[in-house]
Amino acid sequence: MLRAAPKKGHQERVLALHLDAENAAAFVMATKLELRPNDIVFIAEQRVTRWGRVVNQLGPGLIAAAIAGL
């Protein structure tokens, strides 16, 4: 999550928070976090999602190559 932090002097600052979804204690701490207007929440894709995309992109080419070889 990204949030604009209070200015320090003339510097604009940003607060960045990261939730480790593999850690159960992090979920407990996350319940204490209050989202505010203009907060930016980024949800990264999982490794299995990236792997699935690779397989989907390779699949049609491999099938076409197998058909062409017949």
PyMOL Python script that loads the backbone (N, CA, C, O; Angstrom):
from pymol import cmd

cmd.read_pdbstr("""\
ATOM      1  N   MET A   1       0.843  -1.158   0.000  1.00  0.00           N
ATOM      2  CA  MET A   1       0.000   0.000   0.000  1.00  0.00           C
ATOM      3  C   MET A   1       0.894   1.227   0.000  1.00  0.00           C
ATOM      4  O   MET A   1       1.918   1.252   0.682  1.00  0.00           O
ATOM      5  N   LEU A   2       0.523   2.217  -0.741  1.00  0.00           N
ATOM      6  CA  LEU A   2       1.240   3.484  -0.776  1.00  0.00           C
ATOM      7  C   LEU A   2       0.326   4.584  -0.246  1.00  0.00           C
ATOM      8  O   LEU A   2      -0.866   4.634  -0.550  1.00  0.00           O
ATOM      9  N   ARG A   3       0.924   5.459   0.555  1.00  0.00           N
ATOM     10  CA  ARG A   3       0.149   6.552   1.141  1.00  0.00           C
ATOM     11  C   ARG A   3       1.042   7.785   1.214  1.00  0.00           C
ATOM     12  O   ARG A   3       2.220   7.689   1.558  1.00  0.00           O
ATOM     13  N   ALA A   4       0.478   8.927   0.893  1.00  0.00           N
ATOM     14  CA  ALA A   4       1.219  10.182   1.049  1.00  0.00           C
ATOM     15  C   ALA A   4       1.446  10.410   2.538  1.00  0.00           C
ATOM     16  O   ALA A   4       0.509  10.357   3.335  1.00  0.00           O
ATOM     17  N   ALA A   5       2.697  10.663   2.904  1.00  0.00           N
ATOM     18  CA  ALA A   5       3.053  10.899   4.306  1.00  0.00           C
ATOM     19  C   ALA A   5       3.153  12.408   4.536  1.00  0.00           C
ATOM     20  O   ALA A   5       3.310  13.175   3.585  1.00  0.00           O
ATOM     21  N   PRO A   6       3.063  12.827   5.791  1.00  0.00           N
ATOM     22  CA  PRO A   6       3.198  14.256   6.068  1.00  0.00           C
ATOM     23  C   PRO A   6       4.526  14.795   5.549  1.00  0.00           C
ATOM     24  O   PRO A   6       5.546  14.106   5.578  1.00  0.00           O
ATOM     25  N   LYS A   7       4.497  16.032   5.078  1.00  0.00           N
ATOM     26  CA  LYS A   7       5.715  16.651   4.552  1.00  0.00           C
ATOM     27  C   LYS A   7       6.717  16.856   5.681  1.00  0.00           C
ATOM     28  O   LYS A   7       6.353  17.145   6.821  1.00  0.00           O
ATOM     29  N   LYS A   8       7.988  16.698   5.327  1.00  0.00           N
ATOM     30  CA  LYS A   8       9.074  16.978   6.269  1.00  0.00           C
ATOM     31  C   LYS A   8       9.891  18.105   5.654  1.00  0.00           C
ATOM     32  O   LYS A   8      10.697  17.880   4.751  1.00  0.00           O
ATOM     33  N   GLY A   9       9.679  19.308   6.146  1.00  0.00           N
ATOM     34  CA  GLY A   9      10.307  20.468   5.519  1.00  0.00           C
ATOM     35  C   GLY A   9       9.646  20.714   4.185  1.00  0.00           C
ATOM     36  O   GLY A   9       8.433  20.910   4.111  1.00  0.00           O
ATOM     37  N   HIS A  10      10.450  20.705   3.119  1.00  0.00           N
ATOM     38  CA  HIS A  10       9.917  20.927   1.767  1.00  0.00           C
ATOM     39  C   HIS A  10       9.836  19.629   0.979  1.00  0.00           C
ATOM     40  O   HIS A  10       9.522  19.643  -0.212  1.00  0.00           O
ATOM     41  N   GLN A  11      10.117  18.508   1.635  1.00  0.00           N
ATOM     42  CA  GLN A  11      10.121  17.217   0.937  1.00  0.00           C
ATOM     43  C   GLN A  11       8.762  16.540   1.002  1.00  0.00           C
ATOM     44  O   GLN A  11       8.146  16.448   2.064  1.00  0.00           O
ATOM     45  N   GLU A  12       8.305  16.066  -0.157  1.00  0.00           N
ATOM     46  CA  GLU A  12       7.113  15.217  -0.213  1.00  0.00           C
ATOM     47  C   GLU A  12       7.567  13.812   0.155  1.00  0.00           C
ATOM     48  O   GLU A  12       8.634  13.380  -0.281  1.00  0.00           O
ATOM     49  N   ARG A  13       6.792  13.099   0.938  1.00  0.00           N
ATOM     50  CA  ARG A  13       7.180  11.750   1.340  1.00  0.00           C
ATOM     51  C   ARG A  13       6.044  10.787   1.047  1.00  0.00           C
ATOM     52  O   ARG A  13       4.881  11.179   0.944  1.00  0.00           O
ATOM     53  N   VAL A  14       6.411   9.502   0.914  1.00  0.00           N
ATOM     54  CA  VAL A  14       5.440   8.444   0.659  1.00  0.00           C
ATOM     55  C   VAL A  14       5.687   7.327   1.663  1.00  0.00           C
ATOM     56  O   VAL A  14       6.830   6.935   1.899  1.00  0.00           O
ATOM     57  N   LEU A  15       4.622   6.822   2.246  1.00  0.00           N
ATOM     58  CA  LEU A  15       4.691   5.683   3.153  1.00  0.00           C
ATOM     59  C   LEU A  15       4.329   4.439   2.355  1.00  0.00           C
ATOM     60  O   LEU A  15       3.275   4.396   1.719  1.00  0.00           O
ATOM     61  N   ALA A  16       5.191   3.428   2.382  1.00  0.00           N
ATOM     62  CA  ALA A  16       4.945   2.184   1.652  1.00  0.00           C
ATOM     63  C   ALA A  16       4.878   1.043   2.653  1.00  0.00           C
ATOM     64  O   ALA A  16       5.783   0.867   3.468  1.00  0.00           O
ATOM     65  N   LEU A  17       3.798   0.265   2.587  1.00  0.00           N
ATOM     66  CA  LEU A  17       3.624  -0.886   3.471  1.00  0.00           C
ATOM     67  C   LEU A  17       3.486  -2.144   2.619  1.00  0.00           C
ATOM     68  O   LEU A  17       2.847  -2.120   1.567  1.00  0.00           O
ATOM     69  N   HIS A  18       4.088  -3.245   3.076  1.00  0.00           N
ATOM     70  CA  HIS A  18       4.053  -4.511   2.344  1.00  0.00           C
ATOM     71  C   HIS A  18       3.523  -5.590   3.268  1.00  0.00           C
ATOM     72  O   HIS A  18       4.012  -5.737   4.388  1.00  0.00           O
ATOM     73  N   LEU A  19       2.526  -6.350   2.818  1.00  0.00           N
ATOM     74  CA  LEU A  19       1.961  -7.455   3.594  1.00  0.00           C
ATOM     75  C   LEU A  19       2.522  -8.769   3.073  1.00  0.00           C
ATOM     76  O   LEU A  19       2.328  -9.116   1.908  1.00  0.00           O
ATOM     77  N   ASP A  20       3.220  -9.501   3.938  1.00  0.00           N
ATOM     78  CA  ASP A  20       3.729 -10.824   3.589  1.00  0.00           C
ATOM     79  C   ASP A  20       2.604 -11.826   3.826  1.00  0.00           C
ATOM     80  O   ASP A  20       2.339 -12.212   4.964  1.00  0.00           O
ATOM     81  N   ALA A  21       1.946 -12.245   2.752  1.00  0.00           N
ATOM     82  CA  ALA A  21       0.775 -13.118   2.862  1.00  0.00           C
ATOM     83  C   ALA A  21       1.120 -14.526   3.324  1.00  0.00           C
ATOM     84  O   ALA A  21       0.218 -15.304   3.635  1.00  0.00           O
ATOM     85  N   GLU A  22       2.408 -14.874   3.377  1.00  0.00           N
ATOM     86  CA  GLU A  22       2.806 -16.195   3.855  1.00  0.00           C
ATOM     87  C   GLU A  22       2.979 -16.221   5.373  1.00  0.00           C
ATOM     88  O   GLU A  22       3.215 -17.281   5.953  1.00  0.00           O
ATOM     89  N   ASN A  23       2.865 -15.068   6.011  1.00  0.00           N
ATOM     90  CA  ASN A  23       3.072 -14.954   7.446  1.00  0.00           C
ATOM     91  C   ASN A  23       1.734 -14.671   8.130  1.00  0.00           C
ATOM     92  O   ASN A  23       1.141 -13.615   7.907  1.00  0.00           O
ATOM     93  N   ALA A  24       1.254 -15.594   8.955  1.00  0.00           N
ATOM     94  CA  ALA A  24      -0.050 -15.441   9.606  1.00  0.00           C
ATOM     95  C   ALA A  24      -0.075 -14.235  10.541  1.00  0.00           C
ATOM     96  O   ALA A  24      -1.104 -13.571  10.666  1.00  0.00           O
ATOM     97  N   ALA A  25       1.037 -13.949  11.190  1.00  0.00           N
ATOM     98  CA  ALA A  25       1.087 -12.796  12.096  1.00  0.00           C
ATOM     99  C   ALA A  25       0.875 -11.494  11.334  1.00  0.00           C
ATOM    100  O   ALA A  25       0.320 -10.541  11.882  1.00  0.00           O
ATOM    101  N   ALA A  26       1.306 -11.442  10.086  1.00  0.00           N
ATOM    102  CA  ALA A  26       1.125 -10.241   9.273  1.00  0.00           C
ATOM    103  C   ALA A  26      -0.361  -9.969   9.040  1.00  0.00           C
ATOM    104  O   ALA A  26      -0.784  -8.813   8.995  1.00  0.00           O
ATOM    105  N   PHE A  27      -1.145 -11.024   8.894  1.00  0.00           N
ATOM    106  CA  PHE A  27      -2.590 -10.833   8.703  1.00  0.00           C
ATOM    107  C   PHE A  27      -3.223 -10.218   9.944  1.00  0.00           C
ATOM    108  O   PHE A  27      -4.124  -9.386   9.831  1.00  0.00           O
ATOM    109  N   VAL A  28      -2.764 -10.617  11.121  1.00  0.00           N
ATOM    110  CA  VAL A  28      -3.287 -10.039  12.358  1.00  0.00           C
ATOM    111  C   VAL A  28      -2.937  -8.559  12.421  1.00  0.00           C
ATOM    112  O   VAL A  28      -3.777  -7.734  12.778  1.00  0.00           O
ATOM    113  N   MET A  29      -1.701  -8.223  12.076  1.00  0.00           N
ATOM    114  CA  MET A  29      -1.290  -6.820  12.085  1.00  0.00           C
ATOM    115  C   MET A  29      -2.061  -6.022  11.030  1.00  0.00           C
ATOM    116  O   MET A  29      -2.356  -4.845  11.237  1.00  0.00           O
ATOM    117  N   ALA A  30      -2.383  -6.650   9.915  1.00  0.00           N
ATOM    118  CA  ALA A  30      -3.094  -5.958   8.838  1.00  0.00           C
ATOM    119  C   ALA A  30      -4.500  -5.540   9.270  1.00  0.00           C
ATOM    120  O   ALA A  30      -5.042  -4.571   8.737  1.00  0.00           O
ATOM    121  N   THR A  31      -5.089  -6.245  10.215  1.00  0.00           N
ATOM    122  CA  THR A  31      -6.424  -5.866  10.673  1.00  0.00           C
ATOM    123  C   THR A  31      -6.405  -4.530  11.403  1.00  0.00           C
ATOM    124  O   THR A  31      -7.447  -3.889  11.543  1.00  0.00           O
ATOM    125  N   LYS A  32      -5.255  -4.108  11.863  1.00  0.00           N
ATOM    126  CA  LYS A  32      -5.120  -2.822  12.565  1.00  0.00           C
ATOM    127  C   LYS A  32      -4.940  -1.654  11.588  1.00  0.00           C
ATOM    128  O   LYS A  32      -5.062  -0.492  11.974  1.00  0.00           O
ATOM    129  N   LEU A  33      -4.653  -1.969  10.330  1.00  0.00           N
ATOM    130  CA  LEU A  33      -4.403  -0.934   9.332  1.00  0.00           C
ATOM    131  C   LEU A  33      -5.717  -0.395   8.784  1.00  0.00           C
ATOM    132  O   LEU A  33      -6.574  -1.156   8.336  1.00  0.00           O
ATOM    133  N   GLU A  34      -5.862   0.901   8.824  1.00  0.00           N
ATOM    134  CA  GLU A  34      -7.069   1.542   8.301  1.00  0.00           C
ATOM    135  C   GLU A  34      -6.751   2.188   6.956  1.00  0.00           C
ATOM    136  O   GLU A  34      -5.846   3.015   6.851  1.00  0.00           O
ATOM    137  N   LEU A  35      -7.503   1.802   5.936  1.00  0.00           N
ATOM    138  CA  LEU A  35      -7.326   2.421   4.622  1.00  0.00           C
ATOM    139  C   LEU A  35      -7.937   3.810   4.635  1.00  0.00           C
ATOM    140  O   LEU A  35      -8.976   4.045   5.252  1.00  0.00           O
ATOM    141  N   ARG A  36      -7.277   4.721   3.947  1.00  0.00           N
ATOM    142  CA  ARG A  36      -7.735   6.105   3.875  1.00  0.00           C
ATOM    143  C   ARG A  36      -7.991   6.469   2.416  1.00  0.00           C
ATOM    144  O   ARG A  36      -7.485   5.809   1.508  1.00  0.00           O
ATOM    145  N   PRO A  37      -8.781   7.522   2.194  1.00  0.00           N
ATOM    146  CA  PRO A  37      -8.976   7.970   0.816  1.00  0.00           C
ATOM    147  C   PRO A  37      -7.615   8.280   0.171  1.00  0.00           C
ATOM    148  O   PRO A  37      -6.702   8.779   0.828  1.00  0.00           O
ATOM    149  N   ASN A  38      -7.507   7.981  -1.091  1.00  0.00           N
ATOM    150  CA  ASN A  38      -6.302   8.205  -1.895  1.00  0.00           C
ATOM    151  C   ASN A  38      -5.171   7.225  -1.613  1.00  0.00           C
ATOM    152  O   ASN A  38      -4.094   7.377  -2.189  1.00  0.00           O
ATOM    153  N   ASP A  39      -5.364   6.219  -0.747  1.00  0.00           N
ATOM    154  CA  ASP A  39      -4.377   5.157  -0.588  1.00  0.00           C
ATOM    155  C   ASP A  39      -4.344   4.343  -1.872  1.00  0.00           C
ATOM    156  O   ASP A  39      -5.372   4.163  -2.525  1.00  0.00           O
ATOM    157  N   ILE A  40      -3.176   3.855  -2.230  1.00  0.00           N
ATOM    158  CA  ILE A  40      -3.022   3.018  -3.415  1.00  0.00           C
ATOM    159  C   ILE A  40      -2.688   1.611  -2.942  1.00  0.00           C
ATOM    160  O   ILE A  40      -1.696   1.408  -2.241  1.00  0.00           O
ATOM    161  N   VAL A  41      -3.512   0.639  -3.322  1.00  0.00           N
ATOM    162  CA  VAL A  41      -3.296  -0.756  -2.943  1.00  0.00           C
ATOM    163  C   VAL A  41      -2.892  -1.514  -4.204  1.00  0.00           C
ATOM    164  O   VAL A  41      -3.603  -1.490  -5.209  1.00  0.00           O
ATOM    165  N   PHE A  42      -1.747  -2.185  -4.139  1.00  0.00           N
ATOM    166  CA  PHE A  42      -1.224  -2.963  -5.257  1.00  0.00           C
ATOM    167  C   PHE A  42      -1.191  -4.420  -4.845  1.00  0.00           C
ATOM    168  O   PHE A  42      -0.639  -4.755  -3.797  1.00  0.00           O
ATOM    169  N   ILE A  43      -1.772  -5.289  -5.654  1.00  0.00           N
ATOM    170  CA  ILE A  43      -1.774  -6.724  -5.380  1.00  0.00           C
ATOM    171  C   ILE A  43      -0.981  -7.398  -6.487  1.00  0.00           C
ATOM    172  O   ILE A  43      -1.396  -7.422  -7.645  1.00  0.00           O
ATOM    173  N   ALA A  44       0.168  -7.945  -6.107  1.00  0.00           N
ATOM    174  CA  ALA A  44       1.046  -8.592  -7.089  1.00  0.00           C
ATOM    175  C   ALA A  44       0.502  -9.969  -7.448  1.00  0.00           C
ATOM    176  O   ALA A  44      -0.176 -10.620  -6.652  1.00  0.00           O
ATOM    177  N   GLU A  45       0.817 -10.391  -8.662  1.00  0.00           N
ATOM    178  CA  GLU A  45       0.386 -11.727  -9.088  1.00  0.00           C
ATOM    179  C   GLU A  45       1.234 -12.795  -8.394  1.00  0.00           C
ATOM    180  O   GLU A  45       2.380 -12.548  -8.019  1.00  0.00           O
ATOM    181  N   GLN A  46       0.666 -13.954  -8.235  1.00  0.00           N
ATOM    182  CA  GLN A  46       1.365 -15.082  -7.636  1.00  0.00           C
ATOM    183  C   GLN A  46       2.239 -15.770  -8.674  1.00  0.00           C
ATOM    184  O   GLN A  46       2.017 -15.620  -9.876  1.00  0.00           O
ATOM    185  N   ARG A  47       3.227 -16.520  -8.216  1.00  0.00           N
ATOM    186  CA  ARG A  47       4.124 -17.239  -9.130  1.00  0.00           C
ATOM    187  C   ARG A  47       3.362 -18.187 -10.044  1.00  0.00           C
ATOM    188  O   ARG A  47       3.689 -18.317 -11.224  1.00  0.00           O
ATOM    189  N   VAL A  48       2.353 -18.845  -9.504  1.00  0.00           N
ATOM    190  CA  VAL A  48       1.593 -19.804 -10.304  1.00  0.00           C
ATOM    191  C   VAL A  48       0.857 -19.092 -11.444  1.00  0.00           C
ATOM    192  O   VAL A  48       0.655 -19.673 -12.510  1.00  0.00           O
ATOM    193  N   THR A  49       0.461 -17.846 -11.223  1.00  0.00           N
ATOM    194  CA  THR A  49      -0.200 -17.074 -12.278  1.00  0.00           C
ATOM    195  C   THR A  49       0.771 -16.789 -13.404  1.00  0.00           C
ATOM    196  O   THR A  49       0.422 -16.919 -14.577  1.00  0.00           O
ATOM    197  N   ARG A  50       2.004 -16.395 -13.052  1.00  0.00           N
ATOM    198  CA  ARG A  50       3.016 -16.134 -14.080  1.00  0.00           C
ATOM    199  C   ARG A  50       3.316 -17.407 -14.860  1.00  0.00           C
ATOM    200  O   ARG A  50       3.442 -17.365 -16.083  1.00  0.00           O
ATOM    201  N   TRP A  51       3.430 -18.534 -14.170  1.00  0.00           N
ATOM    202  CA  TRP A  51       3.710 -19.816 -14.833  1.00  0.00           C
ATOM    203  C   TRP A  51       2.571 -20.157 -15.792  1.00  0.00           C
ATOM    204  O   TRP A  51       2.817 -20.599 -16.914  1.00  0.00           O
ATOM    205  N   GLY A  52       1.341 -19.957 -15.361  1.00  0.00           N
ATOM    206  CA  GLY A  52       0.185 -20.230 -16.213  1.00  0.00           C
ATOM    207  C   GLY A  52       0.206 -19.394 -17.483  1.00  0.00           C
ATOM    208  O   GLY A  52      -0.159 -19.882 -18.553  1.00  0.00           O
ATOM    209  N   ARG A  53       0.627 -18.145 -17.375  1.00  0.00           N
ATOM    210  CA  ARG A  53       0.703 -17.292 -18.562  1.00  0.00           C
ATOM    211  C   ARG A  53       1.754 -17.792 -19.535  1.00  0.00           C
ATOM    212  O   ARG A  53       1.541 -17.767 -20.747  1.00  0.00           O
ATOM    213  N   VAL A  54       2.879 -18.243 -19.019  1.00  0.00           N
ATOM    214  CA  VAL A  54       3.942 -18.780 -19.880  1.00  0.00           C
ATOM    215  C   VAL A  54       3.424 -20.005 -20.626  1.00  0.00           C
ATOM    216  O   VAL A  54       3.607 -20.122 -21.837  1.00  0.00           O
ATOM    217  N   VAL A  55       2.781 -20.909 -19.907  1.00  0.00           N
ATOM    218  CA  VAL A  55       2.246 -22.129 -20.522  1.00  0.00           C
ATOM    219  C   VAL A  55       1.208 -21.778 -21.580  1.00  0.00           C
ATOM    220  O   VAL A  55       1.200 -22.374 -22.658  1.00  0.00           O
ATOM    221  N   ASN A  56       0.330 -20.818 -21.287  1.00  0.00           N
ATOM    222  CA  ASN A  56      -0.700 -20.411 -22.254  1.00  0.00           C
ATOM    223  C   ASN A  56      -0.095 -19.792 -23.502  1.00  0.00           C
ATOM    224  O   ASN A  56      -0.626 -19.968 -24.598  1.00  0.00           O
ATOM    225  N   GLN A  57       1.006 -19.073 -23.353  1.00  0.00           N
ATOM    226  CA  GLN A  57       1.635 -18.452 -24.521  1.00  0.00           C
ATOM    227  C   GLN A  57       2.408 -19.475 -25.348  1.00  0.00           C
ATOM    228  O   GLN A  57       2.470 -19.352 -26.571  1.00  0.00           O
ATOM    229  N   LEU A  58       2.995 -20.480 -24.707  1.00  0.00           N
ATOM    230  CA  LEU A  58       3.747 -21.504 -25.421  1.00  0.00           C
ATOM    231  C   LEU A  58       2.840 -22.559 -26.052  1.00  0.00           C
ATOM    232  O   LEU A  58       3.158 -23.115 -27.104  1.00  0.00           O
ATOM    233  N   GLY A  59       1.722 -22.827 -25.408  1.00  0.00           N
ATOM    234  CA  GLY A  59       0.831 -23.897 -25.834  1.00  0.00           C
ATOM    235  C   GLY A  59       0.433 -23.863 -27.295  1.00  0.00           C
ATOM    236  O   GLY A  59       0.639 -24.859 -27.988  1.00  0.00           O
ATOM    237  N   PRO A  60      -0.129 -22.770 -27.807  1.00  0.00           N
ATOM    238  CA  PRO A  60      -0.550 -22.738 -29.215  1.00  0.00           C
ATOM    239  C   PRO A  60       0.607 -22.981 -30.184  1.00  0.00           C
ATOM    240  O   PRO A  60       0.428 -23.656 -31.198  1.00  0.00           O
ATOM    241  N   GLY A  61       1.773 -22.447 -29.891  1.00  0.00           N
ATOM    242  CA  GLY A  61       2.931 -22.654 -30.758  1.00  0.00           C
ATOM    243  C   GLY A  61       3.372 -24.110 -30.777  1.00  0.00           C
ATOM    244  O   GLY A  61       3.728 -24.644 -31.827  1.00  0.00           O
ATOM    245  N   LEU A  62       3.347 -24.742 -29.623  1.00  0.00           N
ATOM    246  CA  LEU A  62       3.740 -26.149 -29.545  1.00  0.00           C
ATOM    247  C   LEU A  62       2.735 -27.038 -30.266  1.00  0.00           C
ATOM    248  O   LEU A  62       3.123 -27.996 -30.934  1.00  0.00           O
ATOM    249  N   ILE A  63       1.462 -26.733 -30.138  1.00  0.00           N
ATOM    250  CA  ILE A  63       0.421 -27.521 -30.812  1.00  0.00           C
ATOM    251  C   ILE A  63       0.554 -27.355 -32.315  1.00  0.00           C
ATOM    252  O   ILE A  63       0.461 -28.337 -33.052  1.00  0.00           O
ATOM    253  N   ALA A  64       0.772 -26.123 -32.791  1.00  0.00           N
ATOM    254  CA  ALA A  64       0.922 -25.870 -34.216  1.00  0.00           C
ATOM    255  C   ALA A  64       2.149 -26.594 -34.767  1.00  0.00           C
ATOM    256  O   ALA A  64       2.108 -27.139 -35.870  1.00  0.00           O
ATOM    257  N   ALA A  65       3.239 -26.598 -33.999  1.00  0.00           N
ATOM    258  CA  ALA A  65       4.453 -27.296 -34.435  1.00  0.00           C
ATOM    259  C   ALA A  65       4.214 -28.801 -34.523  1.00  0.00           C
ATOM    260  O   ALA A  65       4.706 -29.467 -35.434  1.00  0.00           O
ATOM    261  N   ALA A  66       3.455 -29.324 -33.566  1.00  0.00           N
ATOM    262  CA  ALA A  66       3.165 -30.775 -33.585  1.00  0.00           C
ATOM    263  C   ALA A  66       2.283 -31.120 -34.773  1.00  0.00           C
ATOM    264  O   ALA A  66       2.486 -32.157 -35.404  1.00  0.00           O
ATOM    265  N   ILE A  67       1.314 -30.281 -35.090  1.00  0.00           N
ATOM    266  CA  ILE A  67       0.428 -30.542 -36.235  1.00  0.00           C
ATOM    267  C   ILE A  67       1.209 -30.440 -37.550  1.00  0.00           C
ATOM    268  O   ILE A  67       1.015 -31.241 -38.465  1.00  0.00           O
ATOM    269  N   ALA A  68       2.091 -29.444 -37.628  1.00  0.00           N
ATOM    270  CA  ALA A  68       2.888 -29.251 -38.850  1.00  0.00           C
ATOM    271  C   ALA A  68       3.833 -30.444 -39.068  1.00  0.00           C
ATOM    272  O   ALA A  68       4.173 -30.762 -40.207  1.00  0.00           O
ATOM    273  N   GLY A  69       4.250 -31.092 -37.997  1.00  0.00           N
ATOM    274  CA  GLY A  69       5.169 -32.230 -38.107  1.00  0.00           C
ATOM    275  C   GLY A  69       4.468 -33.501 -38.496  1.00  0.00           C
ATOM    276  O   GLY A  69       5.133 -34.480 -38.837  1.00  0.00           O
ATOM    277  N   LEU A  70       3.139 -33.532 -38.462  1.00  0.00           N
ATOM    278  CA  LEU A  70       2.403 -34.753 -38.810  1.00  0.00           C
ATOM    279  C   LEU A  70       2.391 -34.977 -40.250  1.00  0.00           C
ATOM    280  O   LEU A  70       1.816 -35.959 -40.718  1.00  0.00           O
TER     281      LEU A  70
END
""", "prot")
cmd.dss("prot")
cmd.show_as("cartoon", "prot")
cmd.util.cbc("prot")
cmd.orient("prot")
